[in-house]
């Protein structure tokens, strides 16, 4: 951290963000740099803001917040690729709605934020689990874990 003459602390971030670099390397190659797109399904606006803030702290990205599962499909129709989704849904709900197939079509890494009892099944599918209450570090680990499992 550095200090300005006014005494306001300024946080200096490195130009290279390993988390985003790893995600870009996991995405199909293009001629343009890929800015990750994250979709967050969360009913609680404060928790959604925490998740989106943590993602933004990792590097340049675009986040989409929805508060109901019915809002996901229209957003997927407008996005050619989604880097990862954070779903406040149980694994059975995701499967029953067919979201697993739809998200796979967009290349999304799936991270569930509820239903810890399903953690083993979720991991067997290559998905992540973010157990509440979570920290920024736990969010990064869940995201990177899903990327590693799919390699």
N, C-alpha and C positions, 0 to 999 in steps of 0.2 A: 504494500500500500504506500502511496506517496502523498505528500501534503502540498496543497497550494498555499500561497501566502495568506489567503483568507482563513486558513485553518480547516478547510473543508476536505475530509479524506476522499481520495479518489482511488478506486480499485482499478488496477491495470490488469487486463486479461491478456493471456498469450494469443498471438495471431493464429496459431494452430490449435484447434480444439480436437484432441484425440477421439473423443466420443463421436463427433460429427464426421471426422475423417474416416473412422471405421465404418460408420453407417454408409457413407458415400461409396466406400470400397465394396460394400455388400450389395449395392444396387447395380443394375445393368449399366454398362458403359454408354455414355452419350458424349456428344461433342461439347455440351454446355455443363457447367457445374450444377450439381443437383442440390437444391435446397430442400431438406427433408420436410415432409408434410405429416403432421401428427393430428390424429382425431381423438378427442377426449369425450367419452360419454360419462357424464357425472351430473347427478341431480343437484348436489350442493355446490353453489357458485363459488364459495370460498375454497373448497377443495380443488375445484376445477382451476381456479386462478393459481393455486399452489403448484399444481402439476404443470400448467402452461408456463408459469414463471421459471420452474426448474428446467424445463426443456429449452426455453429461451436463453437461460444462463449457460447452457452447453454450447451454444453457437447459433448462427443464423438458421431460422426455421420458420415455418408457417404452422399455426395451430388452428384447429377447428373445434369449437365446443358445441356439443349437443347435450340436451338434458333428457332425451327419450330415445329409445332404440329405433323408433319409427323415423327419426330424423337422419339416421345413418345412410340409408340407401340413396336419397337424393344427393347427398354430398359425395358419395362414391361415384355416382353417375357423372358428376362434374370434375372428378379428379382421375387422371390417368394412372397415377400411382400414389399410394399412401405408405409412408415409411413405417409407421407403427400406430396402433390404436390402444388406448387405455380404456377398458370397459368396466363400468360398474355393473357387472352382470355375472351371474353364475355360469359355469361352463355349460350346464344343461340348457340354459336359456339361449346361449349363443348357438348351440347345435340345433335346438328346436326351431329357431327362426331362420336357420340356414345362413347365418352371418359368417360362419367359418368358411364356407365356400366362396362367398362374395368377397370377403376380406382377402382370401388367398389369391383371387383373381387380380387384385390390386397390389399384391406383393407385401401386404401389411404384416408386420410382426405384431402378434396379439399379446397383450398384457392385461390380465384380469385384476381388478382391484377389490373384489370381494369373493367369498367362497373358498377360503383357505383349505377346506376339506378336499377340494378338487385339485390341489396343487400337484400331486403326482400325475394325475391324468392329464392336466394341462401341460406339464413338462414333457410328457410322453408325446404330445402333439407338437412339441417345439414352442409352446407358448410360455409366457412368463407369468409370475404372480407377484403382485405388489401388496404386501400385507399392511393393513392400517394399524396404528398410525405409522406413516412412512416419512423418511427424510429424503433430502435431495440425493444423497449417496445411494440409498436403497432404490430410488427411481432409476438412477444411472445404471446400477448393477442389474436391475430387472431388464432394462432395455438392452444392455450389452449381452446379457445372458441369452436373450431370445435370438440375437444375431449370431452368437457363437453356436447355439444348438442347431441353427438352420444351415450352417456351413458344411 
